[in-house]
């Protein structure tokens, strides 16, 4: 469970970081249509930070030891 959440968070961070690199600003409109529209512009450091944190999370996902497909509860904790 922890591994899959870590992988999903890493992929999400990388995708959002790449989107921030490609899009300069976004206009946020209110749901009800009343009120002014707000413009969101990410700081220059945000895309690279998200991409690097996502990449580290994805790499860490590969290093977490988990149960293999053929393992059973009797072998957990034993080192051969």
DRENPA-3360 file (N, C-alpha, C; in nm, 2 decimals, always signed):
BEGIN
1 = XXXXXXXX = +0.08/-0.12/+0.00/+0.00/+0.00/+0.00/+0.09/+0.12/+0.00 ~ +0.19/+0.13/+0.09/+0.28/+0.24/+0.09/+0.35/+0.26/-0.04 ~ +0.39/+0.15/-0.10/+0.47/+0.16/-0.22/+0.38/+0.23/-0.33 ~ +0.26/+0.18/-0.34/+0.17/+0.23/-0.45/+0.14/+0.38/-0.43 ~ +0.12/+0.42/-0.31/+0.09/+0.56/-0.28/+0.22/+0.65/-0.31 ~ +0.34/+0.60/-0.28/+0.46/+0.67/-0.31/+0.48/+0.68/-0.46 ~ +0.45/+0.58/-0.53/+0.46/+0.58/-0.68/+0.36/+0.68/-0.74 ~ +0.24/+0.68/-0.69/+0.14/+0.77/-0.74/+0.17/+0.91/-0.71;
9 = XXXXXXXX = +0.22/+0.94/-0.59/+0.26/+1.08/-0.56/+0.37/+1.12/-0.64 ~ +0.47/+1.04/-0.67/+0.58/+1.08/-0.75/+0.54/+1.11/-0.89 ~ +0.46/+1.02/-0.95/+0.41/+1.04/-1.09/+0.33/+1.17/-1.09 ~ +0.24/+1.19/-1.00/+0.16/+1.31/-0.99/+0.25/+1.44/-0.98 ~ +0.35/+1.44/-0.90/+0.44/+1.55/-0.88/+0.51/+1.58/-1.01 ~ +0.56/+1.48/-1.08/+0.63/+1.49/-1.21/+0.54/+1.55/-1.31 ~ +0.42/+1.50/-1.32/+0.32/+1.55/-1.43/+0.29/+1.70/-1.40 ~ +0.26/+1.73/-1.28/+0.22/+1.87/-1.24/+0.34/+1.96/-1.27;
17 = XXXXXXXX = +0.46/+1.92/-1.24/+0.58/+2.00/-1.26/+0.60/+2.02/-1.41 ~ +0.58/+1.92/-1.49/+0.60/+1.93/-1.64/+0.49/+2.03/-1.69 ~ +0.37/+2.02/-1.64/+0.26/+2.11/-1.68/+0.30/+2.25/-1.65 ~ +0.36/+2.27/-1.53/+0.40/+2.41/-1.49/+0.51/+2.46/-1.58 ~ +0.59/+2.38/-1.64/+0.69/+2.42/-1.73/+0.63/+2.47/-1.86 ~ +0.53/+2.40/-1.90/+0.47/+2.43/-2.03/+0.37/+2.54/-2.03 ~ +0.30/+2.56/-1.92/+0.20/+2.67/-1.91/+0.25/+2.78/-1.82 ~ +0.24/+2.90/-1.87/+0.29/+3.02/-1.80/+0.20/+3.06/-1.69;
25 = XXXXXXXX = +0.07/+3.07/-1.72/-0.03/+3.11/-1.62/-0.17/+3.04/-1.65 ~ -0.25/+3.04/-1.55/-0.38/+2.98/-1.56/-0.48/+3.08/-1.51 ~ -0.60/+3.09/-1.57/-0.71/+3.18/-1.52/-0.81/+3.09/-1.45 ~ -0.83/+3.12/-1.32/-0.93/+3.04/-1.24/-1.06/+3.12/-1.24 ~ -1.16/+3.05/-1.29/-1.30/+3.11/-1.29/-1.38/+3.06/-1.17 ~ -1.47/+3.14/-1.11/-1.55/+3.09/-1.01/-1.66/+2.99/-1.06 ~ -1.69/+2.90/-0.98/-1.79/+2.79/-1.02/-1.92/+2.85/-1.05 ~ -1.97/+2.95/-0.97/-2.11/+3.00/-1.00/-2.11/+3.11/-1.11;
33 = XXXXXXXX = -1.99/+3.15/-1.16/-1.99/+3.25/-1.26/-1.99/+3.39/-1.22 ~ -2.00/+3.41/-1.09/-2.01/+3.54/-1.03/-1.87/+3.58/-0.97 ~ -1.83/+3.70/-0.98/-1.71/+3.74/-0.92/-1.60/+3.74/-1.02 ~ -1.49/+3.80/-0.98/-1.38/+3.82/-1.08/-1.29/+3.69/-1.10 ~ -1.24/+3.68/-1.21/-1.15/+3.57/-1.24/-1.01/+3.60/-1.18 ~ -0.94/+3.49/-1.13/-0.81/+3.51/-1.07/-0.71/+3.44/-1.16 ~ -0.59/+3.50/-1.17/-0.48/+3.45/-1.25/-0.38/+3.38/-1.16 ~ -0.35/+3.26/-1.19/-0.24/+3.19/-1.11/-0.12/+3.18/-1.20;
41 = XXXXXXXX = -0.01/+3.22/-1.14/+0.12/+3.20/-1.20/+0.22/+3.14/-1.10 ~ +0.28/+3.03/-1.14/+0.37/+2.96/-1.05/+0.51/+3.03/-1.04 ~ +0.57/+3.03/-0.93/+0.71/+3.08/-0.92/+0.80/+3.00/-1.01 ~ +0.92/+3.06/-1.04/+1.01/+2.99/-1.13/+1.07/+2.86/-1.07 ~ +1.08/+2.85/-0.94/+1.14/+2.73/-0.88/+1.04/+2.62/-0.86 ~ +0.91/+2.64/-0.87/+0.81/+2.54/-0.85/+0.82/+2.42/-0.94 ~ +0.83/+2.44/-1.08/+0.83/+2.32/-1.17/+0.95/+2.23/-1.14 ~ +1.06/+2.29/-1.13/+1.18/+2.20/-1.11/+1.18/+2.13/-0.97;
49 = XXXXXXXX = +1.13/+2.20/-0.87/+1.12/+2.13/-0.74/+1.02/+2.01/-0.75 ~ +0.91/+2.03/-0.81/+0.81/+1.92/-0.82/+0.87/+1.81/-0.91 ~ +0.93/+1.84/-1.01/+0.99/+1.73/-1.10/+1.10/+1.65/-1.02 ~ +1.18/+1.72/-0.95/+1.29/+1.65/-0.87/+1.24/+1.57/-0.76 ~ +1.14/+1.63/-0.68/+1.08/+1.55/-0.57/+1.00/+1.43/-0.63 ~ +0.94/+1.45/-0.74/+0.87/+1.33/-0.80/+0.96/+1.22/-0.85 ~ +1.08/+1.27/-0.91/+1.17/+1.17/-0.95/+1.24/+1.09/-0.84 ~ +1.27/+1.16/-0.73/+1.33/+1.10/-0.61/+1.22/+1.00/-0.55;
57 = XXXXXXXX = +1.10/+1.04/-0.55/+1.00/+0.95/-0.49/+0.98/+0.82/-0.58 ~ +0.99/+0.84/-0.71/+0.98/+0.72/-0.80/+1.10/+0.63/-0.78 ~ +1.22/+0.69/-0.77/+1.34/+0.61/-0.75/+1.33/+0.54/-0.61 ~ +1.28/+0.61/-0.51/+1.27/+0.55/-0.38/+1.17/+0.43/-0.38 ~ +1.07/+0.44/-0.47/+0.97/+0.34/-0.48/+1.04/+0.20/-0.52 ~ +1.14/+0.21/-0.60/+1.21/+0.09/-0.65/+1.30/+0.03/-0.54 ~ +1.33/+0.11/-0.44/+1.42/+0.06/-0.34/+1.35/+0.01/-0.21 ~ +1.22/+0.03/-0.20/+1.15/-0.01/-0.08/+1.13/-0.16/-0.09;
65 = XXXXXXXX = +1.17/-0.24/+0.01/+1.15/-0.38/+0.01/+1.01/-0.41/+0.05 ~ +0.94/-0.49/-0.03/+0.81/-0.53/+0.00/+0.79/-0.68/-0.02 ~ +0.67/-0.73/-0.02/+0.65/-0.87/-0.03/+0.66/-0.91/-0.18 ~ +0.73/-1.01/-0.21/+0.73/-1.06/-0.35/+0.61/-1.15/-0.38 ~ +0.58/-1.18/-0.50/+0.46/-1.26/-0.53/+0.46/-1.40/-0.47 ~ +0.58/-1.46/-0.45/+0.58/-1.59/-0.39/+0.61/-1.60/-0.24 ~ +0.61/-1.49/-0.18/+0.64/-1.49/-0.03/+0.52/-1.53/+0.05 ~ +0.54/-1.58/+0.16/+0.43/-1.62/+0.25/+0.46/-1.56/+0.39;
73 = XXXXXXXX = +0.36/-1.56/+0.48/+0.38/-1.50/+0.61/+0.48/-1.58/+0.69 ~ +0.51/-1.70/+0.66/+0.61/-1.78/+0.74/+0.75/-1.74/+0.71 ~ +0.77/-1.67/+0.60/+0.91/-1.64/+0.56/+0.94/-1.49/+0.59 ~ +0.84/-1.42/+0.64/+0.86/-1.27/+0.67/+0.96/-1.26/+0.79 ~ +1.06/-1.18/+0.77/+1.15/-1.15/+0.88/+1.27/-1.25/+0.88 ~ +1.27/-1.35/+0.80/+1.38/-1.45/+0.80/+1.48/-1.40/+0.69 ~ +1.60/-1.41/+0.72/+1.71/-1.38/+0.62/+1.79/-1.50/+0.60 ~ +1.79/-1.55/+0.48/+1.86/-1.67/+0.45/+2.00/-1.64/+0.39;
% end
